[in-house]
Amino acid sequence: MSLNNELISQTLEPKQNGRGPHVHHHLSGGLPIPEHDGLTGLFTHAAFQEQVADLFARANSDKKILACLMLDIDHFHAINHRFGYAFGEMVLLQVAQTLREISNSQILLSRFAGEQFSVAWITESSQSAIQFAEKIRVEIANHKFTALGKSTYVTVSIGLALSDAKTKSVSELLASSQLVLRTAKREGRNRVCYWEQQALASGVAQGSDLLDELQKKFASLERDVKAFGTSEVLSLLDEFEIPDGLPEDHAENVAFIAASIADEIGMSERQIDVIISAALL
């Protein structure tokens, strides 16, 4: 799969198929906000939310399922630090291109924020939605990202949420996909985690807020999961064979490993920058 130089111009345009007209956003001063991301050409966060609201209404009217997934590139900060930010932008472009190639005109694609992408579509069944999410994961994992004389493989974590008659709003569905994405990251990355709204609601006491309850449950596991992830990374490092002589890229490799561990335990980007600088000394 090669990166098309015309990628940015190949935007996903809304058509007269129930997806709604173009969205025009304005700042308080009256200036328009672009509805397509300047780098990838996909919908922006704001435009995506308005477009998916139309899909949500349509799914409810047709008594069908609206699938919404949140995709996050694993260890993206470490990729930036190892290969440079220009290479990182090419990774974002190629992920966007991959999403385009395996999607049809009825599927909404967005660069949600940073290294996160969101996808929404109406589906006939939860099983077909899961299969499509898994197809996205596999396609990206098998793609060799090559640009600027460098190449690597990347993986993504995906959180998938599915609507039903009890789903109150698009915001609830998006929030659910973000929460399940956190589960995918904590369980080891490079995987799809999903949760149907009905399954979520069944375990929550009547009158309680669904998302608040989920956040409490996830938060209670956070320390244990982080500790487990750190120990797993460290055990892998213990198995590395360290040569007697230091290669020219030794410091760069140390910086990449350090950034990966820092990302694994949830350190901020600023903290990761400090660790990278120290590793390169």
One Martini backbone bead per residue (centre of mass of N, CA, C, O) as a GRO file, in nm:
protein
  281
    1MET     BB    1   0.091   0.039   0.027
    2SER     BB    2   0.063   0.359  -0.098
    3LEU     BB    3   0.123   0.694  -0.094
    4ASN     BB    4  -0.075   0.943  -0.192
    5ASN     BB    5  -0.014   1.266  -0.300
    6GLU     BB    6  -0.348   1.317  -0.313
    7LEU     BB    7  -0.476   1.269  -0.033
    8ILE     BB    8  -0.580   1.547   0.075
    9SER     BB    9  -0.799   1.572  -0.169
   10GLN     BB   10  -0.939   1.294  -0.059
   11THR     BB   11  -1.228   1.355   0.048
   12LEU     BB   12  -1.507   1.300   0.248
   13GLU     BB   13  -1.808   1.340   0.099
   14PRO     BB   14  -2.110   1.440   0.129
   15LYS     BB   15  -2.413   1.292   0.044
   16GLN     BB   16  -2.736   1.209  -0.092
   17ASN     BB   17  -2.775   0.969   0.184
   18GLY     BB   18  -2.837   1.097   0.489
   19ARG     BB   19  -2.567   1.265   0.589
   20GLY     BB   20  -2.579   1.543   0.489
   21PRO     BB   21  -2.456   1.838   0.487
   22HIS     BB   22  -2.252   2.065   0.515
   23VAL     BB   23  -2.040   2.191   0.765
   24HIS     BB   24  -2.066   2.510   0.943
   25HIS     BB   25  -1.825   2.671   1.127
   26HIS     BB   26  -1.788   2.917   1.400
   27LEU     BB   27  -1.653   3.161   1.541
   28SER     BB   28  -1.710   3.432   1.735
   29GLY     BB   29  -1.592   3.618   1.483
   30GLY     BB   30  -1.699   3.442   1.209
   31LEU     BB   31  -1.500   3.230   1.149
   32PRO     BB   32  -1.430   2.957   0.984
   33ILE     BB   33  -1.432   2.610   1.035
   34PRO     BB   34  -1.288   2.347   0.940
   35GLU     BB   35  -1.416   2.020   0.829
   36HIS     BB   36  -1.118   1.950   0.750
   37ASP     BB   37  -0.831   1.811   0.788
   38GLY     BB   38  -0.523   1.936   0.692
   39LEU     BB   39  -0.368   1.656   0.670
   40THR     BB   40  -0.594   1.413   0.592
   41GLY     BB   41  -0.906   1.514   0.507
   42LEU     BB   42  -1.073   1.457   0.729
   43PHE     BB   43  -1.277   1.491   0.958
   44THR     BB   44  -1.346   1.669   1.208
   45HIS     BB   45  -1.463   1.662   1.513
   46ALA     BB   46  -1.704   1.858   1.473
   47ALA     BB   47  -1.811   1.745   1.202
   48PHE     BB   48  -1.853   1.455   1.294
   49GLN     BB   49  -2.068   1.505   1.515
   50GLU     BB   50  -2.283   1.613   1.314
   51GLN     BB   51  -2.293   1.373   1.119
   52VAL     BB   52  -2.354   1.148   1.336
   53ALA     BB   53  -2.630   1.259   1.419
   54ASP     BB   54  -2.771   1.171   1.159
   55LEU     BB   55  -2.714   0.870   1.189
   56PHE     BB   56  -2.859   0.831   1.458
   57ALA     BB   57  -3.142   0.909   1.358
   58ARG     BB   58  -3.152   0.695   1.133
   59ALA     BB   59  -3.115   0.443   1.307
   60ASN     BB   60  -3.364   0.486   1.484
   61SER     BB   61  -3.574   0.492   1.254
   62ASP     BB   62  -3.466   0.194   1.136
   63LYS     BB   63  -3.375   0.005   1.366
   64LYS     BB   64  -3.060   0.034   1.400
   65ILE     BB   65  -2.708   0.024   1.410
   66LEU     BB   66  -2.465   0.224   1.568
   67ALA     BB   67  -2.131   0.253   1.489
   68CYS     BB   68  -1.849   0.335   1.714
   69LEU     BB   69  -1.506   0.421   1.672
   70MET     BB   70  -1.188   0.421   1.843
   71LEU     BB   71  -0.860   0.520   1.733
   72ASP     BB   72  -0.521   0.428   1.843
   73ILE     BB   73  -0.193   0.488   1.825
   74ASP     BB   74   0.064   0.310   1.919
   75HIS     BB   75   0.328   0.471   2.043
   76PHE     BB   76   0.348   0.760   1.902
   77HIS     BB   77   0.559   0.919   2.063
   78ALA     BB   78   0.791   0.720   2.006
   79ILE     BB   79   0.789   0.755   1.702
   80ASN     BB   80   0.856   1.054   1.697
   81HIS     BB   81   1.130   1.028   1.854
   82ARG     BB   82   1.270   0.824   1.656
   83PHE     BB   83   1.175   0.956   1.350
   84GLY     BB   84   0.999   1.198   1.373
   85TYR     BB   85   0.746   1.421   1.297
   86ALA     BB   86   0.730   1.378   0.991
   87PHE     BB   87   0.682   1.075   1.009
   88GLY     BB   88   0.429   1.089   1.185
   89GLU     BB   89   0.257   1.228   0.965
   90MET     BB   90   0.275   0.990   0.765
   91VAL     BB   91   0.126   0.793   0.942
   92LEU     BB   92  -0.140   0.946   0.949
   93LEU     BB   93  -0.186   0.940   0.643
   94GLN     BB   94  -0.182   0.622   0.612
   95VAL     BB   95  -0.416   0.566   0.796
   96ALA     BB   96  -0.623   0.729   0.636
   97GLN     BB   97  -0.589   0.566   0.375
   98THR     BB   98  -0.676   0.294   0.488
   99LEU     BB   99  -0.961   0.378   0.569
  100ARG     BB  100  -1.052   0.448   0.283
  101GLU     BB  101  -0.999   0.168   0.138
  102ILE     BB  102  -1.215   0.012   0.357
  103SER     BB  103  -1.432   0.223   0.273
  104ASN     BB  104  -1.733   0.375   0.230
  105SER     BB  105  -1.964   0.636   0.175
  106GLN     BB  106  -2.123   0.551   0.459
  107ILE     BB  107  -1.854   0.621   0.607
  108LEU     BB  108  -1.725   0.782   0.880
  109LEU     BB  109  -1.436   1.001   0.893
  110SER     BB  110  -1.188   1.082   1.158
  111ARG     BB  111  -0.986   1.322   1.310
  112PHE     BB  112  -1.021   1.364   1.636
  113ALA     BB  113  -0.715   1.344   1.780
  114GLY     BB  114  -0.423   1.338   1.681
  115GLU     BB  115  -0.391   0.977   1.701
  116GLN     BB  116  -0.706   0.994   1.660
  117PHE     BB  117  -0.979   0.798   1.537
  118SER     BB  118  -1.303   0.803   1.372
  119VAL     BB  119  -1.589   0.574   1.331
  120ALA     BB  120  -1.904   0.563   1.138
  121TRP     BB  121  -2.192   0.331   1.122
  122ILE     BB  122  -2.435   0.140   0.974
  123THR     BB  123  -2.560  -0.172   1.106
  124GLU     BB  124  -2.697  -0.498   1.127
  125SER     BB  125  -2.461  -0.598   1.331
  126SER     BB  126  -2.233  -0.664   1.573
  127GLN     BB  127  -2.055  -0.865   1.415
  128SER     BB  128  -1.993  -0.683   1.167
  129ALA     BB  129  -1.859  -0.458   1.331
  130ILE     BB  130  -1.629  -0.625   1.450
  131GLN     BB  131  -1.508  -0.716   1.179
  132PHE     BB  132  -1.436  -0.431   1.079
  133ALA     BB  133  -1.252  -0.349   1.312
  134GLU     BB  134  -1.053  -0.585   1.266
  135LYS     BB  135  -0.973  -0.507   0.980
  136ILE     BB  136  -0.837  -0.246   1.053
  137ARG     BB  137  -0.622  -0.358   1.240
  138VAL     BB  138  -0.486  -0.553   1.035
  139GLU     BB  139  -0.416  -0.357   0.806
  140ILE     BB  140  -0.225  -0.182   0.979
  141ALA     BB  141  -0.033  -0.408   1.091
  142ASN     BB  142   0.053  -0.499   0.778
  143HIS     BB  143   0.166  -0.219   0.735
  144LYS     BB  144   0.431  -0.051   0.581
  145PHE     BB  145   0.586   0.229   0.703
  146THR     BB  146   0.693   0.463   0.449
  147ALA     BB  147   0.937   0.735   0.496
  148LEU     BB  148   1.212   0.921   0.460
  149GLY     BB  149   1.389   0.644   0.465
  150LYS     BB  150   1.174   0.502   0.648
  151SER     BB  151   1.061   0.219   0.864
  152THR     BB  152   0.750   0.067   0.993
  153TYR     BB  153   0.546  -0.068   1.243
  154VAL     BB  154   0.200  -0.052   1.342
  155THR     BB  155  -0.046  -0.009   1.594
  156VAL     BB  156  -0.388  -0.054   1.715
  157SER     BB  157  -0.649   0.074   1.913
  158ILE     BB  158  -0.997  -0.038   1.979
  159GLY     BB  159  -1.314   0.125   2.034
  160LEU     BB  160  -1.645  -0.022   2.055
  161ALA     BB  161  -1.975   0.112   1.990
  162LEU     BB  162  -2.327   0.023   2.042
  163SER     BB  163  -2.641   0.075   1.963
  164ASP     BB  164  -2.970   0.134   2.105
  165ALA     BB  165  -3.275   0.210   2.242
  166LYS     BB  166  -3.105   0.331   2.510
  167THR     BB  167  -2.964   0.539   2.357
  168LYS     BB  168  -2.945   0.885   2.406
  169SER     BB  169  -2.663   0.963   2.251
  170VAL     BB  170  -2.381   1.045   2.086
  171SER     BB  171  -2.209   1.117   2.331
  172GLU     BB  172  -2.240   0.842   2.468
  173LEU     BB  173  -2.113   0.674   2.242
  174LEU     BB  174  -1.836   0.815   2.232
  175ALA     BB  175  -1.765   0.772   2.530
  176SER     BB  176  -1.774   0.463   2.517
  177SER     BB  177  -1.546   0.427   2.307
  178GLN     BB  178  -1.327   0.559   2.487
  179LEU     BB  179  -1.345   0.362   2.725
  180VAL     BB  180  -1.283   0.103   2.558
  181LEU     BB  181  -1.010   0.198   2.459
  182ARG     BB  182  -0.875   0.188   2.735
  183THR     BB  183  -0.895  -0.116   2.757
  184ALA     BB  184  -0.721  -0.187   2.510
  185LYS     BB  185  -0.464  -0.054   2.622
  186ARG     BB  186  -0.449  -0.213   2.899
  187GLU     BB  187  -0.455  -0.513   2.755
  188GLY     BB  188  -0.198  -0.439   2.522
  189ARG     BB  189  -0.295  -0.371   2.263
  190ASN     BB  190  -0.372  -0.456   1.954
  191ARG     BB  191  -0.704  -0.417   1.978
  192VAL     BB  192  -1.049  -0.514   2.022
  193CYS     BB  193  -1.303  -0.335   2.196
  194TYR     BB  194  -1.637  -0.406   2.320
  195TRP     BB  195  -1.974  -0.245   2.373
  196GLU     BB  196  -2.288  -0.276   2.450
  197GLN     BB  197  -2.533  -0.089   2.582
  198GLN     BB  198  -2.700  -0.314   2.715
  199ALA     BB  199  -2.465  -0.439   2.876
  200LEU     BB  200  -2.400  -0.189   3.038
  201ALA     BB  201  -2.684  -0.132   3.172
  202SER     BB  202  -2.733  -0.406   3.332
  203GLY     BB  203  -2.498  -0.320   3.564
  204VAL     BB  204  -2.680  -0.072   3.640
  205ALA     BB  205  -2.831   0.112   3.844
  206GLN     BB  206  -3.106   0.265   3.889
  207GLY     BB  207  -3.030   0.616   3.817
  208SER     BB  208  -2.757   0.585   3.721
  209ASP     BB  209  -2.464   0.671   3.571
  210LEU     BB  210  -2.307   0.507   3.328
  211LEU     BB  211  -2.030   0.655   3.290
  212ASP     BB  212  -1.955   0.687   3.586
  213GLU     BB  213  -1.945   0.386   3.647
  214LEU     BB  214  -1.724   0.312   3.445
  215GLN     BB  215  -1.502   0.500   3.549
  216LYS     BB  216  -1.479   0.366   3.825
  217LYS     BB  217  -1.399   0.085   3.726
  218PHE     BB  218  -1.145   0.167   3.570
  219ALA     BB  219  -0.996   0.317   3.802
  220SER     BB  220  -0.968   0.062   3.994
  221LEU     BB  221  -0.757  -0.076   3.769
  222GLU     BB  222  -0.515   0.108   3.695
  223ARG     BB  223  -0.277   0.032   3.882
  224ASP     BB  224  -0.259  -0.270   3.810
  225VAL     BB  225  -0.221  -0.241   3.503
  226LYS     BB  226   0.033  -0.067   3.506
  227ALA     BB  227   0.208  -0.266   3.664
  228PHE     BB  228   0.185  -0.494   3.462
  229GLY     BB  229   0.296  -0.347   3.212
  230THR     BB  230   0.574  -0.279   3.330
  231SER     BB  231   0.669  -0.571   3.396
  232GLU     BB  232   0.654  -0.673   3.105
  233VAL     BB  233   0.860  -0.481   2.980
  234LEU     BB  234   1.098  -0.549   3.172
  235SER     BB  235   1.113  -0.853   3.102
  236LEU     BB  236   1.192  -0.804   2.807
  237LEU     BB  237   1.455  -0.648   2.861
  238ASP     BB  238   1.602  -0.887   3.011
  239GLU     BB  239   1.619  -1.056   2.722
  240PHE     BB  240   1.820  -0.889   2.611
  241GLU     BB  241   2.101  -0.864   2.395
  242ILE     BB  242   2.396  -0.717   2.494
  243PRO     BB  243   2.644  -0.576   2.352
  244ASP     BB  244   2.966  -0.480   2.393
  245GLY     BB  245   2.917  -0.288   2.176
  246LEU     BB  246   2.820   0.032   2.066
  247PRO     BB  247   2.613   0.146   1.861
  248GLU     BB  248   2.522   0.429   1.696
  249ASP     BB  249   2.199   0.371   1.787
  250HIS     BB  250   2.182   0.334   2.096
  251ALA     BB  251   2.052   0.595   2.206
  252GLU     BB  252   1.798   0.572   2.031
  253ASN     BB  253   1.701   0.301   2.148
  254VAL     BB  254   1.680   0.392   2.440
  255ALA     BB  255   1.474   0.617   2.386
  256PHE     BB  256   1.251   0.433   2.276
  257ILE     BB  257   1.219   0.253   2.526
  258ALA     BB  258   1.164   0.480   2.728
  259ALA     BB  259   0.910   0.589   2.583
  260SER     BB  260   0.744   0.328   2.599
  261ILE     BB  261   0.736   0.307   2.908
  262ALA     BB  262   0.616   0.586   2.964
  263ASP     BB  263   0.357   0.533   2.801
  264GLU     BB  264   0.262   0.279   2.957
  265ILE     BB  265   0.240   0.454   3.247
  266GLY     BB  266   0.117   0.753   3.166
  267MET     BB  267   0.289   0.972   3.073
  268SER     BB  268   0.359   1.266   2.974
  269GLU     BB  269   0.489   1.434   2.712
  270ARG     BB  270   0.684   1.606   2.877
  271GLN     BB  271   0.813   1.367   3.031
  272ILE     BB  272   0.909   1.219   2.779
  273ASP     BB  273   1.102   1.439   2.678
  274VAL     BB  274   1.295   1.422   2.919
  275ILE     BB  275   1.371   1.122   2.884
  276ILE     BB  276   1.484   1.145   2.600
  277SER     BB  277   1.709   1.347   2.661
  278ALA     BB  278   1.855   1.165   2.868
  279ALA     BB  279   1.904   0.917   2.675
  280LEU     BB  280   2.086   1.099   2.462
  281LEU     BB  281   2.348   1.166   2.647
   0.00000   0.00000   0.00000
